[in-house]
Amino acid sequence: MSTVTVRHLDPEVQKRLKLRAARNGRSMEAEARAILSAAVASDDLASDWLRMSEGFRGDDLPLPERSAPRDVDVDVDVT
């Protein structure tokens, strides 16, 4: 197994990584491994996009009430 050293990591990124690791019950190192593994697991951009956007689909949003369609008067001369 190889070792990767990340230098000059932004303190805000480090803080967010630490919080994310705590939420997932992992060490920062384990969280970084999980993130890297997930990032390279698939070369399929469409599948990755769908997976990452699952939380933003809005399936639980209430739909507005719909009214009946309006009548449309179309006067077309087909001669």
Secondary structure, DSSP 8 states (H G I E B T S, - for coil): -------S--HHHHHHHHHHHHHTT--HHHHHHHHHHHHHS---HHHHHHHHTGGGS-TTS------------------
